[in-house]
Amino acid sequence: MIRAVVFDMDGVIVDSEAQWKAQEESFFRAAVPAWRAEHHRRIVGLGVEDVYHFMVREFGLQMPLDDYLARCEEVAREVYLHKVVVADGLRELLVDLRRRRIPTAIASSSPRRWINLVLDRFALAPSFDAVVSADDVGGRTKPAPDIYLEAVRRLALAPADCLAVEDSTVGVRAAKAAGLACAALRTPHNADQDLALADFELTAFTGLDGASLAHRGLGDA
């Protein structure tokens, strides 16, 4: 049975994937002039250092890693402190999950300090029983299963008892590799993501309650 729900952050809890994409013109294209909009599809869900290595491998990026990370930090503060909004219906769903005593967690490839920016800005920390970042698993980011396995461990549950909510190809792969059921959140911002490995798709949190989410995670109609 589904006894807990584990949420990705970027593109699920907040609309940060769309906001990061909006920074491409000033950041990614400045770093690699060959960058095009279609390349964004290939980095969705990756950790920040994974994106750097992608750019080195695909475009021959010459920028030192420390400089790249410093620039990412500037962009992240702008995105998380000023640009993003919480997904419609998420707060209500979290309240309902808490009322039903269904534990919740965050499993994100982002650095913990970026997750904290979101939790602090929107006062969301009390809504989650565990928060796991790339920092907590030695940088082993999605699609590796480590972040999800650590989240499940902190909830003291088995992977099969948990439902992940993801919005990216690599995120869905990570959740399934860890043994969780997975709901894919399909929005206008991730139409190009292959979410076929997910057990089912959602289009929004609005009107969704904990019981129906758990039932769908079990494969019920």
C-alpha positions in Angstrom: 0.0 0.0 0.0 1.0 3.6 -0.5 2.0 5.0 2.9 4.1 8.1 1.9 4.5 10.6 -0.9 7.9 11.8 -2.0 8.0 15.0 -4.1 10.7 16.3 -6.4 11.1 20.0 -6.0 12.0 21.7 -9.3 9.0 21.6 -11.6 6.8 19.9 -9.1 6.7 21.9 -5.8 7.6 25.1 -7.6 7.8 26.1 -11.3 11.6 26.5 -11.3 12.2 24.4 -14.4 10.3 27.0 -16.4 12.2 29.8 -14.6 15.6 28.3 -15.2 14.7 27.9 -18.9 14.0 31.6 -19.0 17.6 32.3 -18.0 19.1 30.4 -20.9 19.5 33.5 -23.1 21.6 35.4 -20.6 23.4 32.4 -19.0 23.7 29.3 -21.1 24.0 31.1 -24.4 26.6 33.4 -23.0 28.6 30.4 -21.9 28.1 28.3 -25.0 26.8 30.3 -28.1 25.7 27.1 -29.7 23.0 26.5 -27.0 19.5 26.2 -28.3 16.1 25.8 -26.7 15.9 22.1 -27.5 19.0 21.4 -25.4 17.0 22.3 -22.3 15.1 19.0 -22.6 18.3 17.1 -22.0 19.2 18.8 -18.7 15.9 18.8 -17.0 16.2 17.0 -13.7 20.0 16.9 -13.6 22.1 18.2 -10.7 23.9 21.4 -11.2 27.3 19.8 -11.6 25.8 17.3 -14.0 24.7 20.1 -16.2 28.2 21.6 -16.2 29.7 18.2 -17.3 27.0 18.0 -20.0 28.0 21.4 -21.3 31.7 20.5 -21.3 31.0 17.2 -23.1 28.6 18.6 -25.7 29.9 22.1 -26.3 33.5 22.1 -25.1 32.7 24.6 -22.3 35.9 26.3 -21.1 34.5 28.0 -18.0 36.1 26.6 -14.8 33.7 24.7 -12.6 34.0 27.2 -9.7 33.1 30.1 -12.0 30.2 28.1 -13.4 28.9 27.2 -9.9 29.2 30.8 -8.7 27.1 32.0 -11.7 24.5 29.2 -11.0 24.3 30.4 -7.4 23.4 33.9 -8.6 20.8 32.6 -10.9 19.4 30.2 -8.3 18.9 33.1 -5.8 17.1 35.1 -8.4 14.9 32.1 -9.4 14.0 30.8 -6.0 13.7 34.1 -4.1 12.0 36.1 -6.7 10.6 34.2 -9.6 9.1 30.8 -8.6 5.6 30.2 -7.3 4.2 27.2 -5.5 2.3 24.8 -7.7 -1.5 25.3 -7.7 -3.2 23.0 -5.3 0.0 21.8 -3.6 -0.5 23.4 -0.3 -4.0 22.0 0.0 -2.8 18.5 -0.9 0.0 18.7 1.7 -2.6 19.7 4.3 -4.8 16.8 3.4 -1.8 14.3 3.5 -0.9 15.6 6.9 -4.5 15.2 8.1 -4.5 11.6 6.9 -1.2 11.0 8.6 0.5 10.2 5.3 4.2 11.2 5.6 5.8 13.3 2.9 9.4 14.0 1.8 11.3 16.0 -0.7 13.9 14.2 -2.9 15.8 16.7 -5.1 19.0 16.8 -7.1 19.4 20.5 -6.1 21.8 21.5 -3.4 20.3 21.7 0.0 20.8 25.4 0.3 18.6 25.9 -2.8 15.9 23.7 -1.3 16.1 25.8 1.9 15.5 28.9 -0.1 12.1 27.5 -1.3 11.2 26.0 2.1 12.0 29.2 3.9 10.4 31.6 1.4 7.1 29.7 1.3 7.1 28.4 4.9 6.9 24.8 3.6 9.3 23.1 6.0 6.6 21.9 8.4 4.8 20.1 5.6 7.6 17.6 5.0 8.9 14.8 7.3 12.2 14.4 5.4 14.2 16.5 2.9 17.0 14.9 0.9 19.3 16.7 -1.5 22.2 15.8 -3.7 24.4 16.9 -0.7 23.0 14.1 1.4 24.1 11.3 -0.9 27.6 12.4 -1.9 26.4 14.1 -5.1 24.9 11.0 -6.6 22.1 12.7 -8.4 19.2 11.5 -10.5 18.8 9.3 -12.5 20.7 7.3 -9.8 18.3 6.1 -7.2 20.3 7.2 -4.2 18.3 10.3 -3.3 15.0 8.4 -3.3 16.5 5.5 -1.3 17.7 8.0 1.3 14.3 9.7 1.5 12.6 6.3 2.0 15.2 5.4 4.6 14.5 8.6 6.6 10.8 7.9 6.4 11.5 4.4 7.8 9.5 2.8 5.0 10.1 0.4 2.2 10.3 1.8 -1.4 7.2 -0.1 -2.4 5.3 1.8 0.2 6.1 5.1 -1.3 4.8 7.2 -4.3 7.2 9.6 -6.0 5.9 12.7 -7.9 8.2 13.7 -10.7 8.3 15.9 -13.8 11.4 14.8 -15.7 12.7 11.7 -17.5 15.7 11.4 -15.2 13.5 11.9 -12.2 11.1 9.2 -13.2 14.0 6.8 -13.9 15.5 7.5 -10.4 12.2 6.9 -8.6 11.5 3.6 -10.5 15.1 2.4 -10.0 14.7 2.9 -6.3 11.5 0.8 -6.3 8.9 3.5 -5.8 5.7 3.9 -7.7 5.8 7.1 -9.6 3.3 9.8 -10.6 4.4 12.0 -13.5 3.3 15.6 -13.3 2.6 16.7 -16.9 2.5 20.5 -17.4 2.9 22.9 -20.4 6.5 23.3 -19.3 7.6 19.7 -19.7 5.7 18.6 -22.8 9.0 17.3 -24.3 9.9 15.0 -21.4 9.5 11.3 -21.8 7.5 10.2 -18.8 6.5 6.8 -20.1 8.1 4.9 -17.2 5.8 6.5 -14.7 2.8 4.5 -13.4 0.4 7.3 -14.2 0.3 11.0 -15.0 -1.2 14.0 -13.2 -1.9 17.4 -14.9 -2.3 19.4 -11.6 -2.6 19.1 -7.9 -5.7 21.2 -7.8 -8.6 19.1 -6.4 -6.4 16.2 -5.6 -6.6 14.7 -2.1 -4.3 12.2 -0.3 -6.6 9.3 -0.6 -7.1 9.5 -4.4 -3.4 10.0 -4.9 -2.6 7.0 -2.8 -5.2 4.9 -4.6 -3.8 5.8 -8.0 -0.4 4.9 -6.8 -1.7 1.4 -6.1 -2.9 1.2 -9.7 -6.5 1.8 -8.8 -8.7 3.8 -11.1 
